[in-house]
Every structure is written in C-alpha cells, then in structure tokens.
Amino acid sequence: MINLSQRGRAGLEFLGSLQPYSSSKIRQIAKKDFNNDSDGKLMTESHQDQFTLKNWVSKIKAYKKVAHRSLAYRHERFYQRYVAEENFVRAIPAIEEKRDEAEKIVHISHKDCGGSLELDQDIKIPEYYEGVEWHLEPGGWDGYDLAGPMFMSGIGKYVFSRGGFAAVEVGDDIRNQRVRVTSHLPKENYNCIYEMGCGGATTLAACHKNYPEAKLIGSDLSPSLLKAGHNVAKAMQIPIHFKQRDARKTGEPDETVDAVVMYALLHEMPVSVCIESIKEAFRILKPGGDIIINDPPPFSAVDPFQAVILDWDTENRGEPFFSETCSMEWDKVLNDIGFINTKSFSLGKKGYPWVDIGTKPL
C-alpha cells in the first residue's frame, strides 16, 4: 500500500465523501419525488405485473422521464458523473507523484507459491471489448501501467470502499461481498474452482477463504489485470493459475472443474456473449458441478426508480452492456442451457449483490 501525499489523498477523500452523500441523502429526496409523482406512483404499483423482457426499453424510458422531473435526481446524477470522471483525474496524478514507489510494487518479486500466469499474445480481442473505457478509466483496463497501485492505494481505498456507486449501496464492503457471494456455492468443498473474467485475484482469494483446498483457475482478456492478479496472489501466497482467455473459449477439457464463478462479469459483455460463456461453463463443469453468478439485479426485481438508477450507468459510466444485462433473468437462461436446481436471490436491501445459482445434472 502506498501512502499518497496529503494533496492526492484529500482529493480522493473528497470524492469518497461526495459519492455516498449524493447516493443516500440526495437520492432519498429524488426517490420520494418519484413516488409522489402521480405517474411515478402508478408505475411503482404496476411495475411487477407489467414489466417484461419484451417491453423493458419502453418502460425504462418512461421511468426516466418521470425521474428527470425531480431536481434532486438531476443533481444526484450530476454528482455521480462528476465523481466517476474525477476518480481518474485525481488518482492518476496522485500515483504519478509516487511513481518510483508504485513501480517497485508492480515489479516486486514474491516467493513462488505454486500458481502460474499464462498469457496469449495471439488471442483475438472481441469487438465489443476493444476500445471501451470501462468505468471511464482512460484507455480501459490496459490503458495505464500503474492501474493496480492506483486502485489499491487510491480509488479503491478512498472512494469505492465507501459504496454508493452503480448497484453498490452506501456502506457496502465490496471485498467482503465476494466472500459472502462465493460462500453460497451449494457444496461445502470443491476440488477445482474456475472463475471466468476474474480480472485480478480478489474473487479467487475469496474462494480460497471459503474453500482453502480447492485448485483455483482464473481467466480474463486483460493482460494487465492478469499480471497484477498474479502478483497479488503470490504476495498473498495463494496458488492461483491465471490464463488469458475469452470466456467463450476457455480451452479447458470437458467436465474437468467442480464450480464456475462469474463475479460482476455478465454486465461487461453483450447478452449473446454471456449466453455463450454460460454454455462454456456448462461444458467444462463436471456432472453435479455448480455455477454461481453475481451481477446487478434484473430490472424486474427492483422498483422503477432503482431501475432508472441502474440504467444510468450504461450511457454515463463506461458500462455499455449494463442495461441489456439487467433486462435479463439469468436463472431462466441457466434452465434453458440445462442447469437444474436454479435459484436467484439478493444479498442486499436493494437487489445487490444479486446471485444466480445452478447445478449441472448428474
């Protein structure tokens, strides 16, 4: 962990105060305005009965029209966008002040613990992925060489840890959420757990905490995230095998893993790609193996105002597939693919973390 300068730290601490304030105090006023609006009241009352997979676009459009009547809503969304942009405007210079120290962390050599890193220079980057500045990060996941220290010592520590962004509520501990989510895998023990779209080591470290004997494999498209994850895993002395793979083509043999984890992955891909990836998970799972998915809740499971809040990220926070993903009910997709014993539930008050679980038949 890097100790930022007072100036760098203060800038991020300001954002880490503004974001939860706007998403709690101001958003509460905006939601009250929505529910007091005659149209908003009718929408809330009829949402569960009338909202469908076929009409979600028109429904969200109508909900947004009502939400925009509220001055509080417009202010709250302005602050959310401001924080989302300023995260990097402030965090990158703060880390640049400590570049020498940050580079040492990135390149430090940790004791080998049995994990591995396998990069594929010839991997074909999907069109939907290339050029997207996820979460408004300049250049995307691989755009900044010190992104790992920037998140660990800057944005993650002072802003994201406070919650109040996207589907994450104020006060939510996003690291502990991974432990909570993965603990809901149906069995007490697993021999091999595979995470698609792992990014780094965070979710697999949570799996290690819950299932310490399991072999851990994680794949992702981003070489930067995989390199950082490999480094962190060695620092934590957790043997994780990282591979640069498309989630639709893991390269794993048929029926060789006991559990597949998809943590905050589906909303980073078009629905068609998500379905292909779930089919791939079904292929590599052993009979009796389990899948667990965590993502924002479906629009149908939240009230109209919360649906508007979720939809906003699609156009305003570098999340091009957020709304498309929230329009789906993934437990039904799991059933269609062949999973059994499927169930969906929320671990939070407003739908997040939203969990889908299924088992491959024996």
N, C-alpha and C positions, 0 to 999 in steps of 0.2 A: 504494500500500500504506500502511495506517495503522499507526502504532506504538501498540499498546494500552498501557494503564497496566500496571504490574507486577502489580497485583491481577487485572486482567482477563486478562492473558496467563497468569499462573500457574494460574488456574482451568482454562483450556483445555489447558494443557500437562499438567496432572494427568490430564484425560480422555484426552489423546493418549498417555499412558503406560499407563493402566489398560486401555484397549481392546486394544492389541496384546498386553499381558501376558496378559489373560484368554483371548484368542483363540489364543494359542500355548501357553503353559505349562500353563494350566488345562485348555484344550480337549484337549491331548495326553493328559492323565490321563483325561478323560472318554471319549475315543475308545478308549483302552486298556481302560477299564471295559466299554465296549460290546462290544468284540471278545472280551473274556474271559468275558462272559456267555454261557451255553450257547445261549440263544435268539438273542442277537446274532450269535454265530459262525455259526449256521445261516442266518440272514438274509443275512449277508455272502456266504456261499458260494453261495446260491441267487438272489441279487438279479438278476444279469444275465439269468438264464433265466426267472424268474417274474414280474418287474416288467413291467406292460403299461399302456397308456393307459387300459384299462378298469378296472384294479384299483388304480390308484395311490393313491386316497384311503384304502382299507383298509390298503394296505401301509404308507403313511406313518404312519397311526395306530398300527399295530403297532410300527413302528420307534421312534416317540416313547415308547411305553410302556416299551420297554427302556432308552432313553436316560435317562428320568426316574429309573431305579433308581440312577443314579450321582449321588452328592453333588457331585462335581466338575462335572458337567453343569449341575446346578441353580444352582450358584454362578456358573459361567461365563455362563449365560443372564441371571442377575440383574445381573451387571456390564454385559453388553451393553445391557440395557434401561436401566440407570442412565445409562450414557454417552449413549444415544440421546435421553433426556429432558433430561439436563443440558447437552447441547450448546447448546440454546437458552436455558436458564435462565441459563447463564453468558455466552454470546456476545452476546445482546441487550443486557444491561446494559453489557457491555464496549464495545460500539459506541455505545451511548447516551452514554457518557462523552465520546465523540469525535464527537458528532453534527454539530457545525459543520464539522469536517474531512471527515466522511463525506458530508455533503450537497454539499460543493464537488466531491467526486469524482463523485457521481451526476450533477450538473448541469454539469460542466465541458464546454466546447465544444471539440471536437477538429477538426482540419483535415479537410475532406471528402476522401474517398479514392475516391469512386465507388460506394459502397454505398447502401443505401436501407432505409427502415423503413415498412412498410405495415400499419397496424392496422385492424381491422374492428369497429366498435362494435356492429354488428348480428349478430355471429357468435353462433350458438346453442351454448352450453356444454353438452356431453353430461352426462346424469345421472350416469354413472359417475365423472365427474371433479369435479363440483361438490361442495364441502364436505369433500373429502378433505384431511386434513393430512399431506401427503406427507412421509415421513421424520420424522414427528411435529413438523414445523415449524408453529408456531401460525398458523392462518389459511391454511395451504397456501402455494403458490408466490407468491401475490399478497397475503399477509397482513401483510407487514412492508416498509415503504418503503425500508429500508436493508439488505435481504436481500443485495444484491450485495456491498457492503463487508463485511458480516458474514461471508459465506463466504470472500471473498478474503483478508481480514485476520485472520479468526478461526477458524471451524470448519475451513475448507479447509486453512489453513496449519498449524494445530496439532493437528488430530485426523484428518481424512480422509487427509491426506498420509501418515500412518503405516500406513494399511491396517488389516486385522483386523475389518472390518465386512461384513455381508451376504455376498456372494460374493467380496469383495476380500480377498486374503490379506495377512498382515503383510509390510510392506516393499514391496508393490506400488506403483508410481508410477502413479496413476490418470490423470495428464495424459499421460505417455509411452505409456500403454496405448492411447490414442486414435490416436496416431501409428502405433503398431505394427499396430493393427487395420486402419486405413484403408489402410495400405501393402499389405495383402493383396488389394486390388481387383486383378482379373486383368490389367488393361492398364497400360502404362507412362504413358499420357496420356489425359486426359478433357477434353472441351470444356466440359461443364456437369455439375456435381455438385449433387444436391438432397438435403438432409437433412430427413427428417420428424421432428418432435418434437425440434428442435435445442436447445431451452432457450435457451442463450446462444450464444457464439461458439467454445466450446472445441473441439468436434469439427471444425467447419468450418475452424478455424485449423490443426488437424492435417492436414486435407485440403489446405489451402493449402501446407503444408510439403512434402507428398508430391507434389502436383500444382499447382505455382505458377501455371500458365497457365489453370487451369480457372475458369470462371464459377461462383460459389458462391451457392446459394439455400438458405435455411433457413426452416422454418415451425414454428409452435408455437401452442398455445391461450393461453398465458400472456402478457399484455401486458407484465407486469413483467420477465419473463425476456427477452423480445424487445427491450425498451428497453435493458436492461443489456447484452445481447449487441451491439446496435448501437453502443452507447457504447464497449464494449471493442474491437470491430472497428475503429472509427475510431482509437482510441488505438494499435492495432497497425498501422494503415494497411493493413488487408486489406479489399478491397471485397466485402462480403457483402450480399446482398439478403434482408432479413428480412420475413416475411409472417405475419400471424395467420390461421392456417388449421387446420381439422380435417384430420388425416392421411388421412381417407377422402375428402375433397373438397378437393384442392389447388387446383383452378381452373386448373392448367397444361394447355396443349393436349396432345393425343395425341402420343406419340412425339417428345418435344422435349428430353429430358435423357439424358445418357450413363451416369450412375450414380446410384443412390439409396442413401443411407446411413440405417440405423436403429440408432442407438447408445443402448443402455440405454433403449429406448422400449417394447418389447413388454410388459415386466413392469409398465408403468404403465397397461395397458389390458386389458379383458376379451378373451379369445381370439377371440370373434366380431368384435370391432373390429379386432384385429390382422390377421385374415384379410382383412377389407375393405380395410385400409390397404395390405397387400401387393398386393392386386388393383389398387389405385390406383397403386402403384409400377409394376406391370407395364404399366398403361395409359400412363403418361407416359414410360416408357423407350423409347428408340429401339430398333429391332431390333438385336440384338447388344450392347445395353446391359447393365450389371451391377448387381446388388443385393448389398449386404453388410449383415449383421445382427450386432450384438453384444448379448448378454444373458447372464444367468446360465445355467449348463449345464442340460440336461434331467436330471431325476432318474435316468433310465435310464443316464446316462453317469458317475454318481458312485456311491460306496459308500453303504450305508444310513445310516451316521452323518452323512455330509456332506449327504445328502438331508434329514435332520432339521434340520440347521443352516440350510439354505436355506428350508425350510418355515416355520421360526420367524418369519421377517420378515413373513409375511402378517398375522399377528394382533398382532405386537408392535412393528413399526417403521413403521407407516403405509404398508404396501405391500399393499393388498387383493387384488392380482392376481398376486402373486409365485408362489405355488404352482401356480395354474392355468397360468401361462406355463411353469413348469419341468416340468409334466406333458407338454408337447408336444415333438415332434421336428420342428423347423421346416424342415429340409431336405425332409421329406416333404410339408409344406404347399407349399413352393416348387414341388416337382414337380407337385403336383395343380393348381396355378394355371397352370402352363405353362412354368416356368423349366427350363432344361437345364443340364448340367454342374454340378449342385449338389454341394456338399460341405460337411461340418461338421468342425470341429476345435477343439481347445483350445490356447490360447497359454500357459496356466498349469498348474501342477502339480496343482491340484485342480479343474480344469474351467473356470476363469475367467481371462481372457476367453474366452467360447465364441463361435465365429464360424460363421455360415452364409453361403454364397455361391451365387449362381445367375446365369444369363445368359438374357436374352430371346432366343428363336430369331430368326435372320435371316429 
